Every structure is written in C-alpha cells, then in structure tokens.
Amino acid sequence: MREERGFGRFFLLFHFFYLSMIGLLVSNNYIQMYLFWEGVGAASYLLIGFWYQREAARRAALKAFLVNRVGDAGFLLGVLLLAAAAGTVNFGELFGRLDGLRPGVVVAAAFLLAWGAAAKSAQFPLFIWLPDAMEGPTPTSALMHAATMVTAGVFLLARSWPLLEAAPAVLRCLAAVGAVTALGGAIVAATKTDLKRILAYSTVSHLGLMTMAIGVKAVPVAILHLV
C-alpha cells in the first residue's frame, strides 16, 4: 500500500476496524457488542470501497453493507427482545435469568442472534457479499474478510452459548446451515480460477464448519478452528 494514493485514509480506516473488533471481543453486554459490531461493519464498507473510483469496488461495498444490514437488523431485534423480557443485556445477569423467560422468547431471541451471526460470518443464504468483498485492498481481504471480521459471527454464537443451548431447535438449524455452507463453499471454490475468490469461498466453507460445530454442541472445536 506504500505507493497508493490515500494511504493515510487507509491507515485510519484499518485501525478503526481494529478498535471496533477489539471492542466487540471485550464487550460484557449485548448493547456494547452491537455498537462495536456496527463499527466493524462500517469499517468493512469503507475499506471494501477504498478504491471508490472503480465501479466494481463501489458495488461490492454497497452489497456488503446491505447484506450485513439485513443480519444486523436481526441482531438488534434479538437484543431488544432480550432487554424487554429479562430487563438486562449484561451477559452474566441475562444468562442467569434464562430459566425465568418464556420458551418462545428464548427461541426467538436465539434465532435472531443466529440470523445476525449468519450475515457477518457469511452463512447460506447470506454469504453472497463475501466473494465480492475481495475488491478491497489485499491487506483488507487478508485481515478482515479471511480472518477476523467474518469470525465475529462465530464469536457471537459462542458468546451466546447459554442462550443457544436453551433453544435446541435453533442449534439444529445452525448445524444444517453450517453443513450446507461448508459443502457449498468448498464445491464453488473448486470451480474458481481467481485466487482471491478461491480464498473467499474457502473462507465461507470453513466458517460453515465452525457454525456446524456450534450447532452440534462442539463449541470448543469451533473456537479451536477459529483460533
């Protein structure tokens, strides 16, 4: 990137992403996590469209933004539902009150959080934004769209494990979606010739494996794969 115009802008956006991702990881409640979650999404949009002079980069940035907003709407609704039902969004307090919530509320909240995670972690059918995101600078693709940002959804699922464990139907859904994504991503990757797209679909496939692991209650396996 040294010879690129706008390197200062790239450097600023890159570290805005770092700040948001670290904030997401250390959050101790869903509101804080959601705010940093949106920061990660904003950084992704700006970095995918870094070369805004290119039509393909602008289209890819908009596609990523819109698909992630669909998932983020689910995340937000899930957080609001939990706040209304339990009176708190702090992880420790909320998970301690799950037994007192109606089963329907638990299942609905778990599904909405899983929907948000599916968009961020490029699960079927919300994986369509990730291959096009490779229009951004290579450091962006390497850090955000093959390593850190896309695993935020898997991290959300693992962080919400007590909630998901109380909703077996959602876990079965996650296992099925993860399996379809893993197999589908691997098959499509095998048909591509562009290296960055091969890596993108390979990433989709491995994210599917992590999601499937959580769906079959193998959370340590999913986190090991993530690391």
C-alpha atoms as a printed R data frame, in Angstrom:
    type eleno elety resid chain resno       x       y       z
1   ATOM     1    CA   MET     A     1   0.000   0.000   0.000
2   ATOM     2    CA   ARG     A     2   3.014   2.314   0.290
3   ATOM     3    CA   GLU     A     3   2.649   3.769  -3.203
4   ATOM     4    CA   GLU     A     4  -1.142   4.048  -3.075
5   ATOM     5    CA   ARG     A     5  -2.909   7.395  -3.023
6   ATOM     6    CA   GLY     A     6  -4.898   7.900   0.163
7   ATOM     7    CA   PHE     A     7  -2.642   5.746   2.323
8   ATOM     8    CA   GLY     A     8  -3.419   7.942   5.335
9   ATOM     9    CA   ARG     A     9  -7.132   7.243   4.845
10  ATOM    10    CA   PHE     A    10  -6.426   3.522   4.550
11  ATOM    11    CA   PHE     A    11  -4.325   3.560   7.735
12  ATOM    12    CA   LEU     A    12  -7.073   5.381   9.663
13  ATOM    13    CA   LEU     A    13  -9.839   3.051   8.479
14  ATOM    14    CA   PHE     A    14  -7.705  -0.035   9.111
15  ATOM    15    CA   HIS     A    15  -7.204   0.973  12.734
16  ATOM    16    CA   PHE     A    16 -10.830   1.999  13.136
17  ATOM    17    CA   PHE     A    17 -11.561  -1.624  12.274
18  ATOM    18    CA   TYR     A    18  -9.011  -2.817  14.852
19  ATOM    19    CA   LEU     A    19 -10.629  -0.647  17.536
20  ATOM    20    CA   SER     A    20 -14.117  -1.924  16.707
21  ATOM    21    CA   MET     A    21 -13.063  -5.573  16.608
22  ATOM    22    CA   ILE     A    22 -11.236  -5.410  19.945
23  ATOM    23    CA   GLY     A    23 -14.216  -3.595  21.478
24  ATOM    24    CA   LEU     A    24 -16.516  -6.343  20.200
25  ATOM    25    CA   LEU     A    25 -14.324  -9.028  21.757
26  ATOM    26    CA   VAL     A    26 -14.105  -7.465  25.229
27  ATOM    27    CA   SER     A    27 -17.768  -6.367  25.483
28  ATOM    28    CA   ASN     A    28 -19.620  -7.630  28.555
29  ATOM    29    CA   ASN     A    29 -23.142  -6.867  27.328
30  ATOM    30    CA   TYR     A    30 -25.121  -7.054  24.094
31  ATOM    31    CA   ILE     A    31 -25.580  -3.291  23.647
32  ATOM    32    CA   GLN     A    32 -21.847  -2.653  23.764
33  ATOM    33    CA   MET     A    33 -21.226  -5.622  21.476
34  ATOM    34    CA   TYR     A    34 -23.832  -4.360  18.989
35  ATOM    35    CA   LEU     A    35 -22.292  -0.889  18.804
36  ATOM    36    CA   PHE     A    36 -18.827  -2.275  18.067
37  ATOM    37    CA   TRP     A    37 -20.430  -4.826  15.710
38  ATOM    38    CA   GLU     A    38 -21.763  -1.907  13.674
39  ATOM    39    CA   GLY     A    39 -18.345  -0.237  13.821
40  ATOM    40    CA   VAL     A    40 -16.827  -3.353  12.251
41  ATOM    41    CA   GLY     A    41 -19.487  -3.229   9.531
42  ATOM    42    CA   ALA     A    42 -18.833   0.436   8.811
43  ATOM    43    CA   ALA     A    43 -15.077  -0.161   8.586
44  ATOM    44    CA   SER     A    44 -15.691  -3.064   6.234
45  ATOM    45    CA   TYR     A    45 -17.878  -0.942   3.943
46  ATOM    46    CA   LEU     A    46 -15.314   1.855   3.781
47  ATOM    47    CA   LEU     A    47 -12.367  -0.475   3.198
48  ATOM    48    CA   ILE     A    48 -14.070  -2.614   0.539
49  ATOM    49    CA   GLY     A    49 -14.864   0.608  -1.310
50  ATOM    50    CA   PHE     A    50 -11.405   2.101  -0.685
51  ATOM    51    CA   TRP     A    51 -10.776   2.316  -4.446
52  ATOM    52    CA   TYR     A    52 -14.087   4.100  -4.957
53  ATOM    53    CA   GLN     A    53 -13.020   5.141  -8.461
54  ATOM    54    CA   ARG     A    54 -13.755   1.567  -9.536
55  ATOM    55    CA   GLU     A    55 -17.347   0.601 -10.268
56  ATOM    56    CA   ALA     A    56 -16.731  -2.964  -9.023
57  ATOM    57    CA   ALA     A    57 -15.417  -1.721  -5.662
58  ATOM    58    CA   ARG     A    58 -18.405   0.583  -5.155
59  ATOM    59    CA   ARG     A    59 -20.842  -2.213  -5.990
60  ATOM    60    CA   ALA     A    60 -19.061  -4.688  -3.696
61  ATOM    61    CA   ALA     A    61 -19.046  -2.215  -0.800
62  ATOM    62    CA   LEU     A    62 -22.759  -1.499  -1.200
63  ATOM    63    CA   LYS     A    63 -23.578  -5.207  -1.454
64  ATOM    64    CA   ALA     A    64 -21.642  -5.990   1.726
65  ATOM    65    CA   PHE     A    65 -23.295  -3.069   3.513
66  ATOM    66    CA   LEU     A    66 -26.840  -4.070   2.555
67  ATOM    67    CA   VAL     A    67 -26.475  -7.803   3.274
68  ATOM    68    CA   ASN     A    68 -24.905  -7.098   6.654
69  ATOM    69    CA   ARG     A    69 -27.698  -4.646   7.489
70  ATOM    70    CA   VAL     A    70 -30.190  -7.470   6.955
71  ATOM    71    CA   GLY     A    71 -28.322  -9.556   9.524
72  ATOM    72    CA   ASP     A    72 -27.723  -6.640  11.884
73  ATOM    73    CA   ALA     A    73 -31.464  -5.948  11.992
74  ATOM    74    CA   GLY     A    74 -31.934  -9.453  13.384
75  ATOM    75    CA   PHE     A    75 -29.179  -8.918  15.941
76  ATOM    76    CA   LEU     A    76 -30.730  -5.644  17.086
77  ATOM    77    CA   LEU     A    77 -34.223  -7.131  17.372
78  ATOM    78    CA   GLY     A    78 -32.812 -10.027  19.383
79  ATOM    79    CA   VAL     A    79 -31.072  -7.659  21.787
80  ATOM    80    CA   LEU     A    80 -34.223  -5.550  22.220
81  ATOM    81    CA   LEU     A    81 -36.310  -8.678  22.831
82  ATOM    82    CA   LEU     A    82 -33.893  -9.903  25.499
83  ATOM    83    CA   ALA     A    83 -33.771  -6.461  27.132
84  ATOM    84    CA   ALA     A    84 -37.571  -6.284  27.275
85  ATOM    85    CA   ALA     A    85 -38.012  -9.839  28.566
86  ATOM    86    CA   ALA     A    86 -35.107 -10.106  31.031
87  ATOM    87    CA   GLY     A    87 -34.599  -6.452  31.973
88  ATOM    88    CA   THR     A    88 -30.856  -6.657  31.290
89  ATOM    89    CA   VAL     A    89 -28.435  -7.303  28.427
90  ATOM    90    CA   ASN     A    90 -25.386  -7.970  30.619
91  ATOM    91    CA   PHE     A    91 -24.127 -11.437  29.740
92  ATOM    92    CA   GLY     A    92 -23.766 -12.747  33.281
93  ATOM    93    CA   GLU     A    93 -27.087 -11.409  34.549
94  ATOM    94    CA   LEU     A    94 -29.017 -12.320  31.403
95  ATOM    95    CA   PHE     A    95 -27.825 -15.920  31.246
96  ATOM    96    CA   GLY     A    96 -28.695 -16.314  34.921
97  ATOM    97    CA   ARG     A    97 -32.300 -15.303  34.202
98  ATOM    98    CA   LEU     A    98 -32.947 -17.567  31.198
99  ATOM    99    CA   ASP     A    99 -34.905 -20.088  33.290
100 ATOM   100    CA   GLY     A   100 -37.431 -17.393  34.114
101 ATOM   101    CA   LEU     A   101 -38.110 -16.449  30.478
102 ATOM   102    CA   ARG     A   102 -40.850 -17.939  28.327
103 ATOM   103    CA   PRO     A   103 -39.519 -20.668  25.971
104 ATOM   104    CA   GLY     A   104 -40.875 -18.808  22.932
105 ATOM   105    CA   VAL     A   105 -38.910 -15.682  23.852
106 ATOM   106    CA   VAL     A   106 -35.699 -17.682  24.281
107 ATOM   107    CA   VAL     A   107 -36.104 -19.424  20.915
108 ATOM   108    CA   ALA     A   108 -36.980 -16.174  19.110
109 ATOM   109    CA   ALA     A   109 -34.023 -14.297  20.633
110 ATOM   110    CA   ALA     A   110 -31.627 -17.156  19.860
111 ATOM   111    CA   PHE     A   111 -32.851 -17.290  16.257
112 ATOM   112    CA   LEU     A   112 -32.474 -13.531  15.780
113 ATOM   113    CA   LEU     A   113 -28.922 -13.550  17.153
114 ATOM   114    CA   ALA     A   114 -28.093 -16.543  14.943
115 ATOM   115    CA   TRP     A   115 -29.500 -14.642  11.946
116 ATOM   116    CA   GLY     A   116 -27.186 -11.712  12.712
117 ATOM   117    CA   ALA     A   117 -24.238 -14.073  13.044
118 ATOM   118    CA   ALA     A   118 -25.116 -15.765   9.738
119 ATOM   119    CA   ALA     A   119 -24.783 -12.488   7.846
120 ATOM   120    CA   LYS     A   120 -21.487 -11.468   9.421
121 ATOM   121    CA   SER     A   121 -19.991 -14.952   9.084
122 ATOM   122    CA   ALA     A   122 -21.252 -15.413   5.509
123 ATOM   123    CA   GLN     A   123 -23.570 -18.378   6.061
124 ATOM   124    CA   PHE     A   124 -26.095 -19.579   3.497
125 ATOM   125    CA   PRO     A   125 -28.059 -17.697   2.178
126 ATOM   126    CA   LEU     A   126 -26.258 -14.533   3.356
127 ATOM   127    CA   PHE     A   127 -22.801 -15.462   2.048
128 ATOM   128    CA   ILE     A   128 -23.180 -13.557  -1.246
129 ATOM   129    CA   TRP     A   129 -21.333 -10.442  -0.064
130 ATOM   130    CA   LEU     A   130 -18.024 -12.070   0.902
131 ATOM   131    CA   PRO     A   131 -16.566 -13.091  -2.505
132 ATOM   132    CA   ASP     A   132 -17.222  -9.604  -3.907
133 ATOM   133    CA   ALA     A   133 -15.605  -8.037  -0.828
134 ATOM   134    CA   MET     A   134 -12.249  -9.104  -2.280
135 ATOM   135    CA   GLU     A   135 -12.429  -5.935  -4.404
136 ATOM   136    CA   GLY     A   136 -10.841  -4.125  -1.450
137 ATOM   137    CA   PRO     A   137  -7.074  -3.814  -0.871
138 ATOM   138    CA   THR     A   138  -5.324  -7.120  -0.215
139 ATOM   139    CA   PRO     A   139  -4.439  -6.277   3.441
140 ATOM   140    CA   THR     A   140  -8.168  -5.698   3.993
141 ATOM   141    CA   SER     A   141  -9.076  -9.043   2.432
142 ATOM   142    CA   ALA     A   142  -6.389 -10.840   4.422
143 ATOM   143    CA   LEU     A   143  -7.236  -9.383   7.827
144 ATOM   144    CA   MET     A   144 -10.964  -8.693   7.706
145 ATOM   145    CA   HIS     A   145 -12.540 -10.984   5.153
146 ATOM   146    CA   ALA     A   146 -10.455 -14.092   5.704
147 ATOM   147    CA   ALA     A   147  -9.502 -13.910   9.378
148 ATOM   148    CA   THR     A   148 -11.193 -11.579  11.846
149 ATOM   149    CA   MET     A   149 -14.370  -9.775  10.821
150 ATOM   150    CA   VAL     A   150 -16.024 -12.857   9.337
151 ATOM   151    CA   THR     A   151 -15.402 -14.841  12.507
152 ATOM   152    CA   ALA     A   152 -17.266 -12.235  14.562
153 ATOM   153    CA   GLY     A   153 -20.490 -14.140  13.906
154 ATOM   154    CA   VAL     A   154 -18.974 -17.379  15.172
155 ATOM   155    CA   PHE     A   155 -17.719 -15.482  18.241
156 ATOM   156    CA   LEU     A   156 -21.239 -14.109  18.834
157 ATOM   157    CA   LEU     A   157 -22.664 -17.640  18.732
158 ATOM   158    CA   ALA     A   158 -20.031 -18.931  21.154
159 ATOM   159    CA   ARG     A   159 -20.517 -15.923  23.470
160 ATOM   160    CA   SER     A   160 -24.271 -16.568  23.451
161 ATOM   161    CA   TRP     A   161 -23.908 -20.297  24.120
162 ATOM   162    CA   PRO     A   162 -26.129 -20.458  27.256
163 ATOM   163    CA   LEU     A   163 -28.934 -18.848  25.232
164 ATOM   164    CA   LEU     A   164 -28.432 -21.156  22.241
165 ATOM   165    CA   GLU     A   165 -28.212 -24.223  24.479
166 ATOM   166    CA   ALA     A   166 -31.693 -23.396  25.760
167 ATOM   167    CA   ALA     A   167 -33.022 -23.384  22.162
168 ATOM   168    CA   PRO     A   168 -32.267 -26.836  20.621
169 ATOM   169    CA   ALA     A   169 -34.315 -26.050  17.501
170 ATOM   170    CA   VAL     A   170 -32.004 -23.126  16.695
171 ATOM   171    CA   LEU     A   171 -28.960 -25.345  17.201
172 ATOM   172    CA   ARG     A   172 -30.342 -27.889  14.725
173 ATOM   173    CA   CYS     A   173 -30.913 -25.064  12.251
174 ATOM   174    CA   LEU     A   174 -27.329 -23.825  12.734
175 ATOM   175    CA   ALA     A   175 -25.950 -27.329  12.180
176 ATOM   176    CA   ALA     A   176 -27.880 -27.686   8.914
177 ATOM   177    CA   VAL     A   177 -26.993 -24.223   7.636
178 ATOM   178    CA   GLY     A   178 -23.334 -24.718   8.569
179 ATOM   179    CA   ALA     A   179 -23.182 -28.054   6.773
180 ATOM   180    CA   VAL     A   180 -24.749 -26.627   3.592
181 ATOM   181    CA   THR     A   181 -22.418 -23.618   3.694
182 ATOM   182    CA   ALA     A   182 -19.313 -25.740   4.277
183 ATOM   183    CA   LEU     A   183 -20.077 -28.134   1.431
184 ATOM   184    CA   GLY     A   184 -21.347 -25.478  -0.963
185 ATOM   185    CA   GLY     A   185 -18.417 -23.134  -0.347
186 ATOM   186    CA   ALA     A   186 -15.899 -25.927  -0.934
187 ATOM   187    CA   ILE     A   187 -17.560 -27.007  -4.193
188 ATOM   188    CA   VAL     A   188 -17.710 -23.448  -5.555
189 ATOM   189    CA   ALA     A   189 -14.092 -22.766  -4.518
190 ATOM   190    CA   ALA     A   190 -13.013 -25.777  -6.582
191 ATOM   191    CA   THR     A   191 -14.566 -24.230  -9.716
192 ATOM   192    CA   LYS     A   192 -12.879 -20.799  -9.470
193 ATOM   193    CA   THR     A   193  -9.625 -19.676 -11.082
194 ATOM   194    CA   ASP     A   194  -9.184 -16.253  -9.473
195 ATOM   195    CA   LEU     A   195  -7.001 -16.738  -6.371
196 ATOM   196    CA   LYS     A   196  -8.806 -14.219  -4.161
197 ATOM   197    CA   ARG     A   197 -12.193 -15.746  -4.986
198 ATOM   198    CA   ILE     A   198 -10.862 -19.221  -4.243
199 ATOM   199    CA   LEU     A   199  -9.728 -17.965  -0.836
200 ATOM   200    CA   ALA     A   200 -13.078 -16.221  -0.311
201 ATOM   201    CA   TYR     A   201 -15.124 -19.370  -0.924
202 ATOM   202    CA   SER     A   202 -12.645 -21.413   1.113
203 ATOM   203    CA   THR     A   203 -13.254 -18.960   3.956
204 ATOM   204    CA   VAL     A   204 -17.029 -19.390   3.528
205 ATOM   205    CA   SER     A   205 -16.567 -23.162   3.728
206 ATOM   206    CA   HIS     A   206 -14.524 -23.044   6.926
207 ATOM   207    CA   LEU     A   207 -16.954 -20.617   8.539
208 ATOM   208    CA   GLY     A   208 -19.631 -23.182   7.753
209 ATOM   209    CA   LEU     A   209 -17.605 -25.833   9.560
210 ATOM   210    CA   MET     A   210 -17.351 -23.620  12.657
211 ATOM   211    CA   THR     A   211 -21.080 -22.876  12.591
212 ATOM   212    CA   MET     A   212 -21.895 -26.559  12.177
213 ATOM   213    CA   ALA     A   213 -19.639 -27.380  15.142
214 ATOM   214    CA   ILE     A   214 -21.589 -24.965  17.336
215 ATOM   215    CA   GLY     A   215 -24.840 -26.439  16.028
216 ATOM   216    CA   VAL     A   216 -23.796 -29.925  17.187
217 ATOM   217    CA   LYS     A   217 -22.689 -28.547  20.593
218 ATOM   218    CA   ALA     A   218 -18.955 -28.835  19.870
219 ATOM   219    CA   VAL     A   219 -18.186 -25.262  20.917
220 ATOM   220    CA   PRO     A   220 -14.519 -25.934  21.900
221 ATOM   221    CA   VAL     A   221 -13.951 -27.419  18.439
222 ATOM   222    CA   ALA     A   222 -15.421 -24.324  16.772
223 ATOM   223    CA   ILE     A   223 -13.248 -21.984  18.863
224 ATOM   224    CA   LEU     A   224 -10.146 -24.092  18.209
225 ATOM   225    CA   HIS     A   225 -10.809 -23.881  14.472
226 ATOM   226    CA   LEU     A   226 -11.403 -20.133  14.776
227 ATOM   227    CA   VAL     A   227  -8.088 -19.620  16.569
